[in-house]
Amino acid sequence: MIKRLLKVFFKLTPRVLAYREFRNRILKEIPIDEKEIAEEAKKFVDTLIELGPTFIKFGQILSVRPDIMPEAYIKELARLQDEVPPAPFNQVSKIIKEELGNSIKILKEISSASLGQVYLGEYDGKIVAIKVNRPRIKEIVNEDIQVVKKLLPLLRFVFDESFTEIIKVFLEEFSRRIFEEMDYTKEALYLNKIKKELSDYPSLRIPSIIKATKRVLVMEYIKGYKVTSEEAKKIVDNRILAYRVFRLFMYMLLNKDYFHADPHPGNIAVDEQGNLVLYDFGMSGKIDEKTRNLLIRAYVAMIRMDADSLVRVLDELGAIQPFADRRVLAKGLKLFMQAMQGIEVSELELEDFMKLADQVFFKFPLRMPSKLVLPFRMINVLDGTCREIDKDFDFVKSSITFLEEEGYTTKVVIEQVREIVDGIWNRFRSFLLSYSQQQELINIQSGRKGSVITNYIPQMILVITIIFYAITKDIIITLLMVILALSIPLSGRKNT
């Protein structure tokens, strides 16, 4: 490990120090030579590639962390490719035999990635796809993560404590996720969940799992053409195909509990009948209903260029640092958005939005909650894939169409009205209960025992009112019942 630690240290140190210099200049709003930062970002990415699979994956996740990396670095990190030379066949076949015995016949290699390889094979008389871990990949990744953790304390001599803590949390999340991706029983779980949730989605095919172990995954083989290939575009018009791919992944993210988080072209195909085919569910995620609803609201706020609503949603998502001044942040977001005014919303490109988001996350006291890392990555990769399919693909215009088709704009308005009404009701209820308690205290202090029984009546009505509203949400009848409750103690006081 010492040899590996020294190699990583001497390779990354110049890049980290250069990054610090650019970071400080950006934060202090000192002008930066775009060519200079682009060249340094390229050196940084080349170093990650040279250091191997763990660092390639590290860079892929960093490419969607605008709270950590400036725009020039994110643009360069986006070029990281997962395709690497395959491991020797005898090493791979040994793993397959250890996991499944001699029941599978390997026919040919389909693809090779940093963590695993995919082969075409024959199992039980059927043509199957076989996904297998690269030899010793877990040992390699584990050693690299231990090396990075040993070097992490040194960042305190280079960066402020807040930034070092962000990197620490990022590393912990990365460590957990990369080992999950190498466990094919987890991938099988996600595949089955997503397949079940999308069982009624039109013109979509997802392979069935035949056998899964931690190191080997055997799936139904579905022949298809890569969505960016000329064959695919001959089957489905490229503009239609780009929107269908966009719609499928956004539908998963905003409607279902589970979603595929890696929509790069190699994971999406078109079969002879024009159906979309999904592969490789190693990078998938689960999203709870509350977060999903907040994402929809954030999505609508961005499309509407509504900075105030976006700040409120970001706050609820936990994306704003506790010490941040929300009013100042809203003003800052408005300034960025105003720079884009005068352009029709339908003409805006996602690249403009991503650039805006990158600047905001990097300069303002925002943070990327771990639960948003995969959704953010998915959207970023999705945009790139759709542009490869159709060079004229417009993410924002497609978003508006999708929002209208699914009725999200109306849902968001209804949700906002409901929140306002509930907020008013909760404050009003607190006032009523407080008022009732004050009346009772006055009666006790004045010694008017005969009115005590009378004062229990409005309290009972208030309790019934609260229950009634919780069940029916009927504001009109609720207000009438409140007026009735208030009238009893008032009339009681007048008669004395």
N, C-alpha and C positions, 0 to 999 in steps of 0.2 A: 504493500500500500504506500510506503514511503516514496518509492519511485514514481508512482502515479500521482501522488500528492504534489511532488516537486514539479512534475510536468504540467499539471493543471495550474499550479501557482504561477510559474514563469510564463505560461502561455496567456493566461487571463489578466495578470496584473497590469500590463501596459494598456490593455483594452478597458479595464475598469477605471484606471486613472484618467484616460482620455474621456471616457463617458462622464466622469465626475466634473471635468472641466466644462464640457458642453452643458451638462445639467445646471451647473451654477450660473453659467452665462444666460441660459434660457430663463431661469427663475429671476435673474436680475434684469432681464430684458435688454441684455447687451447684444448688439447685432452679431450674427453668426454667418460665416461664409457657407452657403448651401453646399457647394462642392466639397468643402473640407469635411463637413459633418457626414456627407454621403459616403466619402471615401473611408472615414473611420468606421461607419456603420457596416460597410462591406468587410473590412478587416475583422470586425467583431463576429460577423456571421461566418466568415471563412474559418475563424478559430474554433467556433462551435462545431462546425462540420469536421474539422481535423480531430477534435477531441472525441468524436464518436457518437453512438446511438443515444446515450443519456443526454448529452448536451444538445443534440439535434432536437430531441423532444422538448428539452428545456427552452430552446429558442422558439419552437412552434407555439408554446403556451405564452411566452413573453410577447409574441407578436400580437396578442390581443389584450395586452395590459398597458393601456395608455396612461395609467397612473404611475407606471414605472419607467416606460420607455418613451422618448420623444418621437415625433412623427417620422423623422428620417430613419431612425432605427427600426421602427415598426414596418415601414415600407420595405426595407432591406430584409428583415426577418421573414416577410411574407414569401420570399423566394425559396425558403428552405424546402427541400424536397425529401419525401420519405423513401424514395427509391434508392436502394444501396445494392452493391454486388451480393449475390446469394452466397450462403455458407456452403461448404463442401457437401455434396449429396449424401455421402456415406455417414456424415455426422447427423444430418437431418433424418435419414431413414432409420438410424439407430433410435432416435427419440420416438418416432412413430411406432416402431416395434416394441419398445419398452412400454408404451402406453396402450397399444391395441393388439399386440401380437402380430401374426402374419396374415390377418384377415383382410388387409387392404393392399391393393396393388397400385403403386404410384406410376402414372403415365407421363406427365410432364409438368414443368414449373409454369405457373401462371404469372406470379408477381413476387417481388421481394421487397420487404420494408425493413426499417431499423430494428423492430422488435420481433417480427415474425415473417414467415414466407407462406405462400399459398401454392398448392399443387392441384392438378387434375388427377383424379384417381378412380379406381373401381372398387366398390364395396358391396358385397352381397348381390352381385349382378347388376348394380346401378352405377352410373357415372356420378361421381361426387366431387365436391371441392374440399380440400384438406388444408386447414390452417395449422401451422406448427410453430412453436417458439424457436427462435434462433438458438443454436447451441450456447450454453453457459450465459444466456442473456441476463438471467436474474442475478447471477453472481457479479457480472459486469456492472449492471445498474446499481446493485447494492453497494459495491465498492466505490463507485463514483459518487453516490449520495453521501456516503460516510466521509469521503474526501471533502466534498463541498461543505458539509456540516462542520468539519474541523477548521476550514478556512473562513467560515462565516463570521466568527468573532473579530477577525481582522478588519471587517468592514466598518467597525466602530471608530477606527483610526482614519477612515476615509470619508464616511458620510455621517449625517446627524442621526441621533438615536431613533427618531420617528421613521426615517427611511429604512434603517437597518431592521427595524421591527417588521415593516412591510415585507421585506425580502425574506425574513425568517418565516412569517406566516405563509408566504408564497411557496417556499421550499417544502414546508410541511404538507401543504395541499398537493403539491407536485409529487412528493414521495408516495403519498397514499394513492393518487390516481394512476401513476405509471405502473404500480404493481397490480392494480385492479385490471389494467389493460392487458397485462400479460397472463391473467387468469381467465382461461377460456370458458370456465363454468359461469363466470360473471357475464361474459359476453353472450353466452347462450341464454342466460336469464333475461338480459335486456332485449335480445332479439325476439324471444317469445312474447314478452310483454308488449313490445311495439307492434309485432305482427297481430296480436289479439286486438289491440286498440285500433288498428287500421284495417281490420278485417272487412269493413264495408267501404273503404276508400276506393274510388273508381280507378281502374286501369293501373293497378299497382301490384307488383309481385315481390314477395319476400321469401327467401329460401327457408325450408324447414330444417330443424336440427335433427341429425341422425344419431350422433354420439358426441359427447363433450367430456373432456378431462381438463385438468389445469393446464396442460401443455399442448394438447391437440384438440382441434374442433373439426368434426366431419359434418358437412352440410349438403343439402340437395344442390345439385349444380343447375343453375339457370343460365342458359346462354344469352348473352346480350352484347350490345355494342356500346362502348363508352360514349357518354352523352356529348362529348366534344368531338367525336369522330365524324367523318363525312358520311359513313354508313347510317349513323343515327339521324343525321340531318336530312338524309334522303327519305327516311321513314316518317319523321315528324318535322314540320317546318321549324327552323331554328328559333323564331320569335315565340311560337307557341310552346316549344320545348323548354325554353328558358323560363317562361312564366309558370309552366307546370312544375318544374323543379323548385322554383321559388315558393310556389303556393304549398306544395307538399311539406316542405320543411318548416315554413311559418305556421302551417296548420298544426303540425305536431307540437311545436313550441307553445303555441297560444291556446290549444284546445285539449291537449292530452297530458297525462301525468309523466309519460316517458317520451324522450325525443332522441333522434340520431344527431350527434353533435359534430360529425365530420363529413360534410357534404362536398368533398373534393371530387373532381371528375372520375377518379378511379373507383369510387364507391357507388356510382350511379350509372345505370345502363338503360338501354332501350331494347326490347326484344322485337322479334319480327312483326308482331301484331301492334306495336306501338305502345305497349305497356312500359311503365317505368319499373326498373328492378333495383332494389337496394342491396348493397353488400357491406360487409365489415362494420359490425356494431360494437367494436372494441371501445370506441369513444362515444358513449351514450350517457344520458343524464336523466334525472328524475326531478320534477319541479312541483312544489306544493301549490294548492289553489290560490292562496293569498299572494304568493310571489308572482304567479301567472297573471292574476288580475292587475297587479301593480305594473307588470311589464306591458300589459295592454295599454294601461293609462299612460305610461312613459312613451310608448310607441305613438299613441295619438298626439300627445303633447309635442313630441318632436316634429311630427308631420305638420301640426298647426303652428309651430314655432312659438309655443306658449311657455316662456321661461319660468314663470311663477308656478304653473302646474307641474312642470318638470322638476323643479326644486323640491316641491312637496312630496312628489313620488320618490325621488332619490333619497329623501330623508327617511321615508317609510321603509325603503329597501335597505337602509343602513349604509348607503354609499357616501354619506357626508360625515366628515370627522366631527366629533363632539364639540370641539372648540370653534368650529366655523361659524361665522356670522351669516345666517341664512339670507338676510336682506342684501348684504354685500354680494353674496354668491349669485342671487337672482339678478342683481344689476349687472354683474359680470357676464352672465349667460345672455342677458338681453343685448349687451354690447356686441357680443360675438354674433348673435342672430341678426342684429340690425345691419351688420356688415354684409349680410346676405339678402337684405330686403331689396325690393325692386325687381327681383327675379320671380317669375311664376313658380309656384310650388311644384307643379308638374314637370318643370324643366330642371329642377335640382337633382344632383347626382348623389348617390350614397357616399362617394368619395369626399364630397364637400361636408357631409354630415360627420363622416369618420374623422376628417381633419379637424372639424370643430370639436368633436368629442375628445380627440387626442389632446388638443390644446387645453381644453377645460380641465380634464383629469390631471394633466401634468402641471398646470399652473395654479389650480385652485385646490383647496383642502378637501379633495374628494378621494375616495378609496374604492377599490373594486372588491365587493363582498365575494367570498368564495362561491356562493350560490349563483352568482352572475357570470362567472368566468366561462363556463361552457356555453350558455346562451349567447354571450357576446362573441365568443370564438365562432360558433355556428353561423351567426349572421354575417360575420366578416368573411368567412370562407365561402359562404353561399353567394355573396355578391360577386366574388371573384369567379366562381364557377359559372354563374349565369352570364357574366360578361364574356367568358370564353365561348359559351354556346352562341351568344348573340352579342356582337360588339356594340350594338345600339341599346342594349338592355338598360332600362331606367329603373333603378331600385325604388326611388321615391314614388314615381308614377305607379309602379306595380303595387307598392304598399297601399296607396290610396285606393286602388281597385280592389285589393284584397280586403281592406278595412270595410269598404262598402258592401262587398259580397257577403262577408260574415256578420255585418251589422254591428261591428265593434264601436263605431262612433256613437251610435244610439245607446249601446250598453254602457259606455263610459259616462255619458250625460246622465243616464238614469242612476248610475252608481254614485255620481257626484251629488245629485239632488238628494238621494237617499241619505248620504252621509251628512249633508247639511241639515236635513230634517231631523235625523237622529241626534245630531249635535245640539240643535235647538231644544229638542225634547228632553235630552239628558240634563241640560242646564235648567230648563223649566221645572223638571221633576225635582231637582236638587233644591230649587227655590221653594217649591210647594212643600216639600218635607220640612225644610227649615222653617217656613212660615207656620206650619202646623205645630211644630215643637215649641215655637215662641208663644203661640196662642195658649198652649197647654200650660206653659210655665207662668204666663200672666194670670191664668185662672187659678192656679195653685197658690201663687203669691197673694192674690186678692181674696182667697178663702171662699170663692163662690163655688161651693160643692155641687150645687144644683145644676151648674152648666157643664160639669165635667163629662157627664154622660152624653150631652149634646155634642161636645167637642170630639167624641170618639166617632161620631157619624161621618164627618168630613174625612177623617183618617181612613175609615173603612172604604169610603167612596174613592179616595185617592189610590188605595191599594188595588181596588177593582179596576180603576181606570188604567193603571200601569199594566195590569194583566191583559186587559182588553186591547190596549194599543200594541202590546207585544205580539198578540195573536192576529189582530186584524190590520194594523197599521192605518186605521181609519182616523185621520187627523181631525175631521169635522166633529164626529161624535165624541172623540176624546176631549176636545176643547169644551164642548157643552157639558160634559161630565165634570171637568175641572171647574167651570163657572159655578155649577151646582155645589161642588164641594166648598168653594170659597164663600158662597153666599150664606152658608149655615153659621159659621163663626161670626161673620159680619152682622147678621141679623140678631144673633145672640147678644152681641155687645150693645146694639141699639135698644133692646128691650129692657136693659138693666137701668 
